[in-house]
Amino acid sequence: MRWGTYEASYHNLPRVLNTLCERNPGSYFEIKHYNLPHDPTKHVLRRAFFVLGACINAFQDRRPVICIDGTFLTGRYKGTMPTAIAADGNNRVRTGTARYWFLERIKSCIVRDRRDVRVIHDRHGGIMQAVQDLREGSVQRQRTPKWVDLKSRWCMRHMGANFRSGSRRPCSRNQEKKFNVLWKKLDEHTKKRGAELRSRGVNAEDEEPIAMENVGVDGPNAWSFDQVFFEWIEHEPKEKWALLHDEGGARYGIMTTNLAEVYNRVLRGERSMPLVGIVEFYIYRTTQYFRERYPKAEKVFKDHRLIYGQKFFEYMDKANKKAAGHRVRNMGVAEHRFEVLCRDKGRRGGNHERHVQECVLYNNHCVCSCHKPRLYHRPCTHVIAACQEAGGLNAHMFVSPYYMKDAIYHTWKSEIYGFAMVGNFTEIPMVPPISYPILTPT
Ligand SMILES: [Zn+2]
């Protein structure tokens, strides 16, 4: 076998990770063993955490959002391989390596002192507890608060799919399609319910919440799935699931852990391999990501006419064209406040319906009744149109720095060194297995 036996791989994992840490400055690994009760001289691998220095550096230039998803290891190993992904301004993905132990390491090695980092997860019980313990600590579990500003958001697709099937693996395309339909309906439902509640007065929201397990879609009097889902979700904290209620735009518009799942799909074929093979695959795959993205980021970086990454440039180009079709009326006296008349997509009775948004431009931020600048950290078409009306102000000042070409260039410019030239790590080593120091992040 190319990577040796599964047993040899257990023994070699610390050596491989140590080699990678020596060759890639800023990298970090940690391994947890337990001793066999009937033979305390034998150590059994329990957990491993590894992150490349290149990925830690890259995270500093990314949007402060981390998507968590776990892929199950198959083959001889039992357990899961959690993966953390952060998105750059171009929606490219990145990995590190569940639950409390995993998140604690994410905090100490990757997030460190960076503030306002959000975690998007599949709402699996273990992760909800882990998030709470990291933020508030737990006397029962003897945990101290380690990540007090940690805020989490739920992955909308997992929620829809879990509710529908009880499955935790909503990976298939079919599920994705169903989710998109559900999401659209939920959006319409939220708007409709909001209008209903407003018309019923201030106490209308004081209804008894329904527990998720107490609602059902079976039986002769059953509601439709969508009704049940909507009834349930409405009583859950809105900032966790509704984009519109995303306080501070914490999600940057990212509603699902898709980015993490995409990476795990790639790993699916490799998760039955011996551990050394999995690490090799992770290194090669990560290198490939960097190698594919760097030339494109470099090209844009060196072009002095450009200021954004490619994807964002395309967004601004489209938004500028759409903004040219809006009509703007200056309404502010001391404020830079505007009414923006836009042409709606839908037609009613053969006429284009017009609707109005209101935006206010400040020195370093803008506010629009469409909420998009707050949720996505970029100017909407209404703000762009208002900027033009305000004597050609540059909407560029309302763009988050994460979308700038410099940030994307710095994300992908680190070098990654593999372990193959040091050895193939296929034989059981003759020296004791745990002879390496645990490295601390630098
Ligand atoms: Zn707007």
Residues whose N, C-alpha, C, O or C-beta is under 5 A from the ligand:
A	BS01	ZN	Q357 C368 C370 C380 H382 V383
